[in-house]
Amino acid sequence: MPTAPLRELIPFEAGERRIDVLVVDDDEQVAEMTATFLERELADARTTAVTDPDEAVPLLRAESFDCIVSDYDMPPFSGLELLERVRGAGFELPFVLFTGKGSEEIASRAISAGVDEYLQKGGPEEYPVLANAVENLVEKHWAEQEVRRGYRALESAEEGIGIIDENGIYRYLNRAYASMHGYERDELLGESWERLYPDEEIKRFHDDVLGELEDEGSWRGLSTGLTKDGERVPERLVLTRMADGGHVCITQEIGRGERGDALFELSPDILVVHDVEGTVLDANRQACEELGYDRDELVGTSIWDIDATADPDRALSFWEDLPMDTPRRFEGRLERADGSTFPVEIHLIRVEIDDEERFVAIIRDITERKAREEELLRKNERLEEFSSVVSHDLRNPLQVAQGRLELLAEEVDSEHVDDIRGALDRMGTLIDDLLAIAQEGTEAMEFEHVSVEEVAREAWGTVETGGASLVVDVDRRIEADRDQLRQLFENLFRNSVEHAGPDCTVTVGALPEGFYVADDGPGIPEGERKQVFDPGYSTASDGTGFGLNIVRSVADAHGWTVSLTESDDGGARFEITATE
């Protein structure tokens, strides 16, 4: 089924919007010229040009901007330092580094720092490219803002809201929905709605309600649900059929106030209620157990006594500015009665209870998550160091050697030149493969529904295939990172051409739970098939031995398995399937 563009699915703010761009360049003429070209190239844009990077953050606070276009070299500033200041001030705007000082090192640093687009300055022909990049980034930024706004609205709703697909499986539900039935959200996602209802209600829904929902498009009425402990919950339901299958369920518990105390007390999260001055008014059982206090010891104490990171002046100001009924998330550290501390994720909500302002803190221990993040950070730092050595310390002398060889070939007619050139080319390929393996650990995965056929054909166009031909016999979309899937195909295609010959036929076909890539070459002996994915293993004299290892790494990152067997034509067939 075709999918509408994201902006067409977002019901917020119709019509065209003006794009406001902040241009930062220490050369006044360049800054003004960049601003002028952007206003000329974009349909409706307003630009503000500044030559002092120190003015950028104050301007962002004073005015509204949609994008920043910054030079790189602005002594004593750099564009990346400006990006750090902008992000540190809490502005998540698209950031374009538009610089005349381009290099592979700067580009790598820019991408690592989180620059959204990196472009080199040139003549006037570069400005349409810049304008197009700004327009695309801003449209994406707007769409993401509205999606987040919609998500926050769902998450802050008092009613339970769930999305159930055509097979009756929960694909989304807010915390209120899960909490109403005594579950954590993750316990219900991927489960059938029938898990939350007694047998007689399930029968009634199948016999009467779902048919009316299909015919009329909506249904509302009363029902009885089940909690995780088997307790019955009277509910009001509103069901609305979705055009692409499935339905939305909005549920509200009848007599919710009477059960509020139980939900508060039995929540697996730490729950603390305090007033506008920071005095603890109530705390649930989990709070007492985690912090090591009796309830009587907690009630009446100050938030500063249990929040190791809280600053009274900043906290009071934050609470005063916190909108009503709008959850805010932040991280901190709580202090136990014995003086030990632990990291937590806090969702703070300002509410009105019995005509009094109260603050409800929903707190979760994130000790294990922080440990995983720190370990991942250490690994990524080591990978970045490795990538830097490979990319610069090895590639630069290799390029010098290649250049000197070409000069030598013009002066000397030697049979050894071609052998040396082949060896240097193999070293270059080896460096590229090592970088690809290292960068898989540092780059974020961006999953989307992609066409297997489309990505396969894109990959074929980037590989030296000689006289080989490609046959694609798969019409399927899968959830994958597009760039890594293309890398997987590129390495499989390159492997086929290298081992099956330049005139081979490579076929991409469908499997029940995945796809395969096969060729009509001589194949790989059964005894060697498990070894081909090991790093450094190659049967080709000029192979690096890393291509199929990259294939396995990409598959592992997606939760897939990759296996090697024999194709119908006697060649190699690599099968990529989803892991149960």
NUDOKOL-416263 format. One record per residue: x, y, z of N, C-alpha, C, O in turn. Coordinates in pm, whole numbers, plus 50000, padded with zeros to 5 digits. Layout:
XYZXYZXYZXYZ ...
***
This chain:
500854988150000500005000050000500885012550000501775013550085 500685021949910501505034049908501375041650038500305042050099 502475047750081502485055450205502555070250172503415074550096 501655078050231501645092350207502865098850270503365093950371 503375109950210504475117250273504095121250415502925123450446 505105122050500504855124850642504085137750660503185138450744 504425148050582503765160950602502275160350570501505168550621 501865150550485500445149350454499675142050564498455142850569 500395134950652499745127550759499635135550887498955131250981 500285147250893500315155051015499235165751010499295174450923 498255165351100497115174451092497355187951157496395195251183 498605191351183498885204151244499225214551136499925211351040 498735226351151499135238051075499165235850924500145230650871 498135239850858498045238650714498695250750647498915261050711 498985249550518499485260850440500995261850442501685254450513 501515271350361502935273450349503465281150469502745289350527 504705278650506505335285850616506605292150568507305286950481 506905303550626508155310250591509315303250661509185298850775 510435302250591511645296450648512525307850697512895316750620 512865307550826513735317550886515115311550907515275301650979 516125317450843517475311850844518435321750908518425333550875 519265316750999520325324651059521635320950990522055309350995 522285330950924523545328850854524665334550940524635346250978 525675326150971526795330351055528085328550976528475317350942 528765339950946530025339650871530805352150907530275363150902 532075350350945532855362050989533235371250874533725382350898 533015367150753533215375850636531875382250602530955375450558 531765395350623530475402250608529935400850467528735398550448 530805402350367530325401450229529805387450196528785385950129 530525377050245530075363350220528755360750292527845354550236 528655365550417527425363650492526235369950421525175363750409 526415382250374525325389250306524985382650173523815381650136 526015377950101525775371349973525025358149994524105354849920 525435350550097524735337950127523285340550160522395333550112 523035350750244521665354150282520845358350160519685354450145 521455366350073520745371049954520365359549862519235358849814 521315350449838521025339149751519965329949812519125324549739 519985328149941518975319550004517585325549988516635318449958 517455338550008516155345049993515685344449848514485343749820 516645344749754516275343949613515875329749572514945327949493 516585319749627516335305949585515125299549655514455291149596 514855303649779513745297849852512465305549827512495317849814 511365298649821510085304949784509685315749884509225326449843 509835313150012509445322850115510415321350230510265312350313 511405330150234512435328950336512825342650389512785352650316 513195342950514513755354950576515095351050635515185341150708 516145358550604517475355350653517975366550743517655378250726 518765362550839519465371850927520935368050924521285356650956 521785377450887523215374650875523985381450988523775393251015 524865373951053525725379551157527155375151130527405364451075 528085383751170529505380651149530205376651277531335371851274 529545378551389530115374951519529405362651573528225363551607 530065351151583529395338951632528815340451772527865333551808 529395349651851528875351751986527445356951986526735355552085 527015362751874525665368251867524615357651836523415360151849 525065345751795524125335651745523135330951851521925331651830 523645326151965522755320652068521795331252124520615328352138 522265343552156521305353752199520225356552095519065358852130 520605356251966519595358351861518585346951859517385349351839 519055334651879518135323251882517145324551997515995320351986 517605330152108516695332052222515705343252196514565342752243 516145353452121515295365152101514315363551986513235369351987 514695355551884513865354251765513675339351731514335330651788 512775336851639512495323151599513195320051467513015327351368 513985309451464514665305151342514385290351317514075282751409 514495286651190514245272851149515515265451112515525253151107 516595272851085517825266451039518995275951061518825288151060 520185270251080521425278051093522365273650982522605261750963 522915283350909523945280950808525195287850858525215300050872 526245280250885527445285650948528695282350870528825271450813 529635292050870530975289550818531715280650917531285279051031 532825274750875533615266550967534695274651037534815274251159 535505282150960536665288851015536305303351047536245311750957 536065306251176535695319851221536505323051345535945323951455 537845324751331538715326751448538165337251545537685347751501 538225334351676538795322051736537805310651743538065300551809 536665312051674535625301751675535815292151559536495295151461 535195280451573534955271751457533455269251450532745270951549 532985265151334531565262251319531115251151412529965251051458 532015241651440531645230551529531505235351674530685230151749 532325245151712532165250851846530845258351857530175257951961 530465265051749529165271751749528035261451761527065263551834 528155250351688527155239751699527035234851842525925232751892 528165233051909528145228252048527415238352137526645234452225 527665251252115526985261452195525485261452169524675262552262 525115260152042523685260152006522985248352071521915249852130 523575236352060522955224552119522945225652272521985221552337 524025231052328524085232652472523045242252526522625241152642 522615251752442521575261252483520185255552464519195262152496 520105243252413518805236652401518115238452268516925235552257 518815243252165518205245152033518575233551941519745231251911 517545226251897517745214551812517395217751667516725209851600 517855229251618517565233351480518505226351383519615222451421 518085224551258519005219651157520225228751146520085240951148 521405222851135522655230451133523435226451008523825214750994 523675236050918524395233550794525765240150803525865252150826 526825232150786528175237550783528515240550637528685231450556 528625253550604528845258250466530205264950465530335276550504 531215257750421532575262450442533415261850316533205253450228 534365270950310535325270750200536565263050236537425260750151 536665258950362537825251550410537455236950422537325231750533 537295230450311536825216650312537965206650315538995208650251 537765196050387538715184950391537985172750443536915173850503 538585160950420537985148750471537915148850623536955143950683 538975154550685539005154950832537875163650887537185159850982 537675175450826536615184450874535255178050851534375178650937 535085171850735533805165350707533515154250808532395152850856 534565146350840534375135550938534035141051075533155135951144 534745151651114534465157951245533065163851248532355163051349 532665169951137531335176151131530235165751148529275167851222 530375154651079529365144051088529335138251229528265135751285 530535136051288530595130751424529975140351525529385136051624 530115153351499529585163351593528085165151582527475171251670 527485159951476526035160951463525575171451366524405175451369 526475176351277526045185751174525055178751081525265167251042 523975185651046522935179550963523305179150816522845170350742 524135188650771524565188750631525915195650623526145205550693 526795190450539528135196150521528305199350373528275190350289 528485212150341528625216450203529835225550190530145233350280 530535224450075531675233150049531245244949963530445243549871 531805256449995531525268349917532195267249781533185260149762 531625274349687532175275049552531655287449484531605298149543 531275285849360530685297049288529195298049312528655291149399 528525306649237527075308449253526295295549233525175294149283 526885285949160526155273549135525955265349262525135256049263 526685268549370526535261049494525335265549577524855258149663 524865277749551523795282949636522455275849615521745273749713 522085271949493520865263749482520975250649559519985245849615 522185244749562522385232449639522165235249787521515227549858 522745246449833522575250349973521095252750005520595248050107 520405260049917518995263049941518165250249946517275248850030 518455240949856517715228349855517955220549984517025214650039 519205220550032519505213550157518765219950275518215212950360 518765233350279518065240450387516575237150383515975234350487 515985237650264514555235150252514205221050298513235219050371 514985211150254514705197250292514875195150442514045188450505 515945200750500516175199150643515085205750726514635200250827 514655217650683513625224850759512295217450751511595216150852 511925212450632510675204950620510705192550709509705189150773 511845185750712511965173950799511865178050945511215171251025 512515189150981512475194151119511055197651160510625194151270 510325204551073508935207951104508105195351126507325194251221 508275185751035507495173451046507795166251177506885161351244 509085165551213509455158851338508885166151459508455159851556 508865179451453508285187151563506815183651583506355181651696 506095182951472504665180251483504395165851529503455163151604 505255156651482505095142751528505335142051679504585135451751 506385148951726506645148951870505495155551946505115150952054 504945166251889503825172851955502645163451967502005162552072 502365156251859501265146751863501535135451962500635131052034 502785130851965503135119952057502995124652202502475117352287 503475136852230503345142052367501875143352407501505140952521 501045147352309499625148452340499045134852378498265133752473 499435124452304498955111052336499475106452472498735100552551 500765109252498501365104552622500815111752745500745105852853 500425124352729499935131952844498435130352865497885135452963 497755123252774496315121452788495985113252911496665103452942 494935117252981494495109753098493845096653056493965086553126 493145096852943492525084652892493585075252836494635079652788 493295062352841494155052752775493915052952625492765052552581 494985053652546494885054052401495765043052344496955042352373 495165034452262495905023652201495595022352053494515025952009 496555017151977496365014251835496514999251816497534993351853 495494993051758495434978651740495374975651591494524981151520 496264967051541496294964551397495194954951354494384950451436 495164951851224494084943751169494064929551225493064922551212 495164925251287495224912051348494914912251498495034902051566 494534923951548494184924951689495374926551781495274923851901 496524931051727497754932251805497994946951841497824955851757 498384949351965498714962952008500014967451941501064961251959 499914978451863501094984251802501534996951874502685001051863 500625003051948500965014552033499955015452144498775012352125 500395019752260499495023552368500255032852461501445031052485 499525042752515500195052052606500285046152745499725035552773 500995053152831501215047752966499895046453043499715037253122 498985056053017497705055453087496955042553054496335036653142 497015038252929496355025952886496915013852961496175005753016 498255013052962498895001653028498665001953179498374991753242 498815013953236498675015253382497275011653428497095006053536 496285014953347494895011853384494704996853408493874992853489 495494988553337495374974153351496504968153433496664955953440 497314976953496498364972053585499594966753516500374959353576 499794970653388500944965753312501924976953285501584988753290 503154973053255504094982053189503774981753040503284971752988 504034992752973503704993552831504344982352749503684976252665 505614979452775506324969352696505724955452710505924946952623 504994953052818504384940052837503204937752743502834926252717 502614948452692501424947252607501714949252459501004943852374 502754956752427503074958752286503384945452219504174937452270 502744943052104502924930452035502004919352082502034908252029 501174922352183500234912452235498824915252183498524926252138 497954905152190496574906652145495754914152249496004913152369 494754921852200493854928952291493094919252381492644923052489 492954906852337492204896952414492854894052550492204888852640 494124897352563494804895152690494194903452803494334899852920 493524914352769493014923652872491524922052900490944930352969 490894911252847489444909752866489094895352902489744885952856 488054893652984487584880153019486944873452899486594880052802 486774860352907486294852552792484944857452741484734857952620 484014860952832482684865052786482724878252710481924880552619 483664887052747483784899752675484414897552538484034903952439 485394888552532486024885352403484974880052306484954883952189 484104871252354483034865752269482074876852224481674877252108 481714885852317480804896752281481414905852175480724910252083 482684908652188483334917252090483354910751953483064917351853 483674897851946483704891051817482304889551758482124890751636 481324887051842479964884751792479264897551752478514897751654 479494908451826478694920551805479524933051775479284939651674 480474936151859481134949251853481994950751729481884960851659 482854941151698483774942751586483034943651453483484950651362 481904936651440481114937851318480534951751302480564957451193 480014957251412479484970951406480594981051377480394990651304 481754978651436482904987551410483274987451262483574997951205 483264975651201483594974651058482554981550972482894988350875 481274979951008480184985750927480045000750947479875008150850 480115005251071479825019251103481075027951110480985040251099 482225021851128483465029551139483815033451281484925037851307 482885031851374483175035251515482215027651605481165022951561 482585026751731481735020551832482085026451967483265028651997 481085029052049481335033552184480375026552279479225023952245 480865023552398480025016552494480815012452616481945017052636 480215003952698480824999452822481394985452806480914977452726 482434982852884483064969752880483704967053016483754975653103 484184954853031484894950953153486234945053115486304934953045 487294951453161488634946553132489214938953250488584937453354 490434934053230491154926653334492484933253363493174937653271 492854933853490494194938353524495154926653517494744915153497 496424929553532497444919153529497214908753638497544897053622 496634913253750496364904253862495014897153850494624889853941 494294899453739493024892853720491834900453776490714895353774 492054912453827490954920353880490164926653765490754931053666 488834927153778487984932753673487944947953684487874953553793 487974954453568487984969053561486844973653471486864970653351 485844980953524484794986353438485334997953354486025006753407 485034998053224485625007853132484595013853037483595007453004 484855026152996484165032052882485105031252763486265035052772 484605026252651485435024552532484895032752416483685033952398 485815038352336485495044252207486445038052106487655039852115 485905030952009486705024451905486465031451772485325034351737 487535034251699487425040751569488265033151468489455031051487 487625029051358488325021351254489285030451178488945041851147 490485025351148491465032651068491375028250922491055016750893 491655037550833491485034950690492405023850640492045016350550 493605022850699494565012850650494544999950731495494992150727 493454997750805493314985450882493554987651030494334996351069 492874979751113493004981251256492114992451309491294997851236 492294995751435491475006251494492165012651613493115007251669 491655024451648492135031751765491165029151879489945029451860 491695026651997490875024052116491185034652221492325036152264 490155041852263490265051352374489465045752490488275042752477 490125044352604489465037952718489625046352843490675052452867 488565046752924488585054053050487935045353157486845040053138 488625044153266488125035653373486975042353446487045054153480 485915034953469484795039853547485155038953696485625028553742 484945049853769485325049953909486825050253929487345044554024 487515057053837488965057353841489495063353971490495058654025 488815073654020489275080054141489315070654259490155071954347 488395061154260488335051554370489485041554365489855035554466 490055039954246491185030554233492515037654226493565031254217 492475050954230493715058354217494745055054323495935053954295 494265053454448495195050454557495915037354533497115036254560 495185027254483495795014154460496845014954349497935009354362 496505021854239497455023154129498705030654174499815027154136 498495040954255499625048654308500525039754393501745039754378 499905032354482500665024354577501385012654512502495009354552 500775006354412501324994054354502194996554232502714987054173 502365009054191503175012054074504605007054093505175008754201 505195000953990506594996554001507575008153997508745006354030 507105020053958507955031853957507895038854092506945037054168 508925046754120508915055254238507975066954211508155074154112 506995068954296506055080054281506125088854404505985084154516 506355101854381506455111454490505595123554455505655128554343 504795128154551503975140054534504515150754627504715148354746 504765162854572505235173854658504515186654621503865187454517 504635196754708503945209354684504875219354618505995215854579 504415231954603505175242154530506445246154604507325252454544 506565242854731507765246154807508735234454819509795235654881 508365223154760509265211554761509085202254878509925193554900 508005203754953507735194855066507035182255018506035183054948 507555170555055506975157855013505665155655087505615155755210 504585153555009503265151355067502875136755068502085132455152 503435128954974503105114754968504175107554888504845113554804 504325094754914505275086454840504755072254842504175067854942 504955064954734504405051454728505385041254789506485044554833 504935028954788505715018154849507085016554782508095014354849 507095017754648508355016154576509355026954615510555024254625 508875039254639509755050054682510395046754816511595048654836 509575041854908510095038355041511135027355033512175028055099 510865017054951511785005654941513095009854874514175006054920 513015017554767514225021454693515095031054774516325030254769 514455040054849515205050354920515565046255062516415052655125 514935035655114515285030855246514655038555361515205038955471 513505044755335512795052155439511445045655466510885038655382 510935048155586509525045555612508725057155554509255068155535 507455054655525506635065255465506575077555557506645088855510 506455075255685506375086455779507645094855779507605106855804 508785088455749510045095855742510125104355616510715115155616 509535099355507509585106855380508615118555379508975129655340 507395116055421506375126555418506785137755513507075135355630 506785149955460507165161555540508595165955519508975176955558 509405157155456510785161255425510795169755300509765171355234 511945175155267512095183555147512655175255032513385165655053 512295179054912512845172554792514365173054794515015163754745 514935183754849516395185054848517045174054932518235171054914 516275167855024516825157355108517015144255034517825135855074 516275142254924516375129554851516905131254709517325121454647 516905143554656517415145954521518815151754532518975163354568 519815143554502521195147654521521635158454424522645165054448 520905160554316521305170254214520455182854215520715192054138 519475183454300518525194654297519145207154357519755206854463 518985218354286519355231554336518055238954367517255241154277 517825242854494516535248654531516095260254445514935260854404 516995269654416516605281354338516205277554196515185282254145 516995268954132516675264653996515405256253994514595257453902 515235247654094514055239054098512785247254115511795244954046 512815256854206511625265154229511265272954103510085274454071 512285277954031512025285153907511445275853800510535279553726 511995263553793511505253753696510055250053724509255249253631 509725247853851508345244253885507385255553851506265253153805 507825267853875506955279253849506615280453701505505284553665 507575276953615507365278053470506755265553408506425265653290 506595254853486506095242353431504595243553402503815246353493 504165241353276502735242253244501945231253316502485220753350 500675234053339499805224153402499595212153310499475213653188 499545200253370499205187753299500125184853181499715178453085 501375189553187502325187253079503575180453135504395187153198 503725167553115504895160453171506205165853114506305168752995 507185167053200508535170753159509495159853205509435155153318 510375155953114511315145253145512715151053166513145159853091 513405146053267514805149653289515455138653372514775129653422 516755139553386517485129453463518135135753585518425147753587 518355127753687518975132453810519535120853890519695109853837 519815123354016520305112754106519555113954238519445124854295 519055102754287518415102554417519385097354522520255089054494 519215102354644520065098254754519275089654852518215093654899 519795077854882519145068754976519425073055120520245081855146 518735066555211518915069755353520345066955399520835073355492 521025057155333522395053855373523445062655307524645060555326 522995072655228523925081955164524335078255024524915086454953 524045065954979524385061954843523405068454745522285072054782 523845070054621523005076354519522875067254398523675058154379 521865069654317521675062054193520985070954089520185079554124 521315068853960520745077253853519295073553827518915061953834 518505083653795517075081453771516605089753653517195099953618 515525085153594514775092753492513505097553559512775089653618 513235110553550512105116553621511135122653520511545130153432 509865119253534508785125953461507985133853564507345128053652 508025147053552507355155653650506125162053587506185167553477 505005161153656503735166453607503175176053712503115172753831 502775187653667502125197453756500615196053740500085197553629 499925193153849498495190553843497785198353954498415203654045 496485198653943495665204754047494835193854113494065186854047 495005192454245494275182354323493555189454437494175195754523 492235188354435491425194954540491755209754549491935215154658 491845216354432492085230754423493465234854475493695246654502 494375225454488495745228354531496725223754424496565213154363 497755232054401498775228254304499675217454365500175218754477 499875206954287500745196054331501665191954215501365194254098 502765185954252503715180854152503885165854175504245161454284 503625158154070503745143554077505005139554001505115142053881 505935133254070507175128554009507115113453990506975105954086 507225109153864507285094853831508745091853802509315097153706 509365083553884510815082053884511195067453860510605058253917 512195065553774512635051853741514145050853753514885059553707 514615040053817516045037353831516625033753695516145024553629 517675040953652518285038353520519765034653536520575037453447 520095028353648521485024553673522025015453563523115017753511 521255005253527521724995853424521835002653289522775000153213 520885011253257520925018153128522145027053118522805027553014 522465034253227523635042953227524915034953211525845039253142 524965023353274526165014953261526335010453116527445010253063 525205006753053525295002752910525725014452823526535012652732 525195026252850525555037952771527045041252785527705044452686 527565040352908528975043352929529865033152859530895036752802 529485020552864530255010252796530225012352645531235010952577 529035015752592528925018452449529755030552410530375030652303 529775040852495530565052752466532045049352460532765054052372 532495041152554533915037052553534255029352426535305031452365 533365020352386533605012652264533645021752142534515020252055 532715031052136532675040152021533905049052015534405052051906 534405053252131535615061452132536795053452077537625058652002 536865040752116537965032452063537815030551912538805030551839 536565028851865536335027251722536695039951646537255039351537 536365051351705536675064051638538195065951628538695070751526 538925062151735540375063051729540935053951620541825057751545 540395041851614540825032351512540525037751372541375037051283 539315043251353538925048551223539845059951182540195061151065 540225068351279541105079651249542465074851201543015080351105 542995064651268544305059351228544225053451088545085056051004 543185045351064543045038850933542835049250824543435048350717 541965059050852541565068650750542685078050712542825081550594 543495082150809544495092450780545935086950783546705089150689 546295079950890547675075450903548025064950799549195063550763 547035057350749547325047350646546965052350506547715049950411 545835059150493545405063250360546335073650297546605073050177 546825083050378547675093650322548955088250260549255091550145 549725079950332550935074550265550595065550148551365064650052 549455058850153549045050650039548805059249916549235055649806 548145070449933547885079449821549195084949763549335086649642 550165087749853551475092449806552135081649722552695084449616 552085069249770552695058149696552035056349560552715054049460 550715057349555550015055949427550405067049330550595064649211 550505079149383550915090349296552325088649243552595090949126 553225084549333554615082649290554725071349187555545071849095 553875061049204553905049849110553505054548970554105050348872 552485063048962552065068048830553165076248765553375075448644 553895084248846555035091748791556125082248743556715084248637 556375071848824557395062048786557015054848656557875052148573 555715051848641555265044748521555495052948395555675047448287 555475066248409555735074748292557205074948255557565077648140 558055072048353559495072848328560135059148300561155058348231 559545048648353560145035348343559125025448288557985024948333 559555017548191558705006948137559104993848205560054987148164 558364990248309558724978448388557514969348403556384973948420 557774956348397556704946648416556194946348560555144940448587 556914952648652556514952448792555484963248827554854962648932 555324973148739554434984448771553004979748794552354983648892 552504971148704551114966448720550924958548848549884959648913 551924950548885551804942949010551784952149131551024950049226 552634962449125552654972049237551324979449245550764981449353 550804983449126549524990649123548404981949181547564986849257 548394969249146547374960249199547484958649350546474958249420 548724957849399548914956449544548434968849618547814967949724 548734980749561548294993249625546774994449621546164999049717 546174990449508544704990949500544074981749604543064985149665 544684969949622544154960549723544274966449863543384964549946 545364973649889545514980350019544404990750038543854992250147 544104998049930543035008049940541695001649971540925006750052 541414990349904540154983249931540114978050074539084978450140 541264973150120541344968050257541064979150358540374976850457 541604991050334541345002550423539875005950423539295008450529 539245006250304537815009350295536984999150374536045002850444 537344986350362536594976050433536764977250585535804975550660 537984980050628538214981750771537424993550827536874992850936 537375004450750536585016050793535105012650799534405016850892 534625004950702533195001250702532844993050826531804995150887 533744983650863533484975450982533494984151107532644982551195 534464993251116534555001751236533365011051248532835012951357 532945016951135531875026851140530525020651169529615027751211 530375007651147529105001351183528835002451332527675002551373 529865003451413529665004551556529415018651603528975020551716 529675028851518529555042651563528395049851500527995060451550 527825044651393526745051651326525395046551376525195034651395 524475056151398523135052551446522345045851333522455049851217 521565035951369520705029051273519415036951257518785040651357 519005039351135517755046251108516855036751029516985035350908 515935030151099515095020151037513925026850965513355036551013 513585021250848512445025850771511975014350682512685004450665 510775015750626510285005750532510925008450396510665018750335 511754999250350512475001250223512134989750128511844978550170 512194992849999511964982849896513244974949872514284980849841 513184961749885514354953449862514844955149718516044956249693 513904955149623514284956649482514994969949457516024970449391 514444980749510515014994049487516424995049542517315000149474 516634990449665517954991349726518944982249653520104985949635 518494970449611519374961249538519854967449407521034966449373 518954973849335519344979949207520264991949229521184994349151 520024999449337520945010449370522345005049397523325010549349 522434994249474523724988449507524444983149383525654984749370 523684976949293524284971549170524954982649088525984980449025 524354994449091524905005649015526195011249072526875019049006 526535007449194527755012849256528905002849258529975005849311 528694990849200529714980249203530264978049063529534978848964 531574975449055532184971848927531694957948887532154947948942 530764957348792530144944448759530554938948623530154927948587 531344946348547531784941448417530604937648328529694945648307 530624925348276529534920648191528484912748265527634906448202 528524912848396527554905348476526174911648463526044923548432 525144903648487523774908548479523044905948610523364896548683 522044914448638521284913348762519834910048732519224916148644 519274900448805517854897048797517264898848937517734892649033 516244907348949515604909649078514174904249071513354909148994 513904894349152512584887949153512034888149296511734877649354 511894900149350511354901649485510594914849493511134925349459 509364914249537508514926149552508114927049698507024922749738 509004932749777508784932749922509434945049984510484949649939 508794950250088509364961050168509694955450306508904947950363 510844958950358511264953950488511694965650575511944976650526 511764963150705512224973250801513744972150809514264962050855 514454982750765515904982050761516504995950756515825005650723 517784996850790518565008950766518985008750620519714999750578 518545018450543518715018250397520195017550358520565009550272 521035025850421522445026250383523135013050413523945008350333 522835007150529523504994550562522994983050476523754974050441 521704983250441521184972850351521864973850216522204963650155 522064986050168522764987750039524194982650050524694976349957 524854985150163526214980050183526234964750181527164958750128 525214958750240525124944050238525054938950094525774929750056 524164945050013524024940949874525334943349796525754934849718 525964954849818527194957949745528254947149768528914942849674 528424942849892529434932849921529064919149866529944911649823 527764915649868527354902849809527544903049657527994893249599 527184914249593527354915249447528824914849411529214908049316 529654922049486531084922149458531664908149474532514903849395 531204901049575531664887249596531294878249479532104870049434 530054879749428529614871349315530454873949191530884864549124 530674886849160531424890249039532874885349050533444880648952 533464886449171534854882249190535004867149179536004862349126 534014859549229534184844949235533444837549125533864826649085 532344843249074531594836448969532004841048830531614834848731 532774851748820533244856448692532504868748644531364871248686 533134876648556532554889448511531324888048424530634897948400 531024876048376529844874048290528744866248363527854860848298 528794865748492527824857748567526474864748573526354876648541 525474857348615524134862948642523884862148791523994851548852 523534873548850523254874348994521754876349012521154884948948 521154868449098519694868949119519384872649264519954866949358 518474882249280517944885549412516494880549415515664885049337 516204871249506514884865149512514284865649652514954869249749 513024861949660512274862749786512324849449862512334838649802 512334850449994512164839250084510974842150174510584853750188 510374831850235509204834350321509464844750429508584852650462 510684844750485511004854250592512214862850558512954867150648 512434865350429513594873450392513844873450243512904874050164 515114872750204515474872950062516814865750045517484862550144 517214863349918518504856849893519204863749776518574870549696 520514861749769521334866249656522104854149607522874848049682 521894850549480522504838449424523214841749294522874851349225 524214833549260524894834949130525004821249064524714810949125 525444821448938525564808848862527014804748843527364798148745 527874808748938529294805348930529594791448980528694783048988 530844788749015531254775349058530824771949201530904760449243 530364781949276529924779349411531074778249510532234780149474 530744775249635531734774149741531594760249804530484756349841 532684752849816532604739349874531944739550011532124749050088 531174729250041530414728750165531314729850287530914735650388 532514724550280533414724850394533964738650425534484740950534 533854748050329534394761450348533314771750378533624783450401 532044767650377530964777450384530884784650517530494796350520 531224778250625531174785050755532324794850772532214804450849 533424792550701534604800950718534514814050641535214823650673 533654814450537533674826150447533294839050518533634849750469 532604838350632532194850450702533234855150803533074865550866 534314847350819535354851350913536164862850854536424863050734 536554872650938537344883850887538694879050833539394871250897 539034883850714540314880550653540284868250565541274865250497 539164860850563539094848650483538704852050339537694858550316 539504847650243539204850050102539874839450018541004835250047 539184834949912539774825449817540304832649694540954826449610 540024845749681540504853549567541874859249600542114863649713 542764859149503544134863849528544174878649562545054883049635 543214886349510543204900849536542074904749631541754916649640 541474895249701540384898449794540914902549929542014898649970 540114910750001540524915350135540074905850244540654905650353 539024898050217538514889050319537584895450418537234889350520 537174907850390536294914650485534884916750430533974920350505 534674914550301533374917350241532244909550304531224915450342 532394896450317531324888250375531234889950525530164887750583 532324893750590532254896950732531394909350754530664910250853 531494918950662530634930850669529174926850650528294932050718 528924917650557527554912750534526974907050664525844910150701 527754898750730527264892750855527054903350963526094902551039 527944913350970527794924051069526524931951047525814935151143 526224935150920524994942450889523774934050926522814939150983 523824921150893522704912350926522504911651077521374912451125 523584910051152523494909351298522884922051355522064921451447 523274933651300522764946351351521264947651330520594954951404 520724940651230519284941051202518514929751270517294929151262 519234920851337518564909251396518254898551293517334890651312 519024898151183518824888151079519904877251092520894878951163 519664866151023520694855951008521064855150861520234857150773 522334852050834522794850350696523464836650686524304833150769 523074829050585523624815650567523984813650420523444820450331 524894804350396525384801650261525014787450221525224777950296 524464786250102524124773050048524414773249898525064782349847 523924763049828524164761949684522954766949607521824763749643 523194774749501522094779849420521584769049325522214758549311 520444771649260519874762049165520814759349049520754748648988 521704768949017522644767548907523994762248953524934761848873 524104758349079525354753049129526294763449186527394760049229 525874776049186526714786649239526464788849388525954780149458 526844800749433526664804149575525314811049595524884818849510 524664808049705523384814349738523424818449886523534810049975 523334831649909523334837150044521894840450083521224848150015 521434834450193520064836350238520044845150364520704842050463 519284855950357519154865250469517724864250520516774867050446 517574860250647516234858050701516104864650837517094866750908 514864867850873514584874051002514744863751112514394852051094 515264868151227515424859451342514164859851426513664870651457 513664848551462512454847951545512774853251685511894853551771 
***
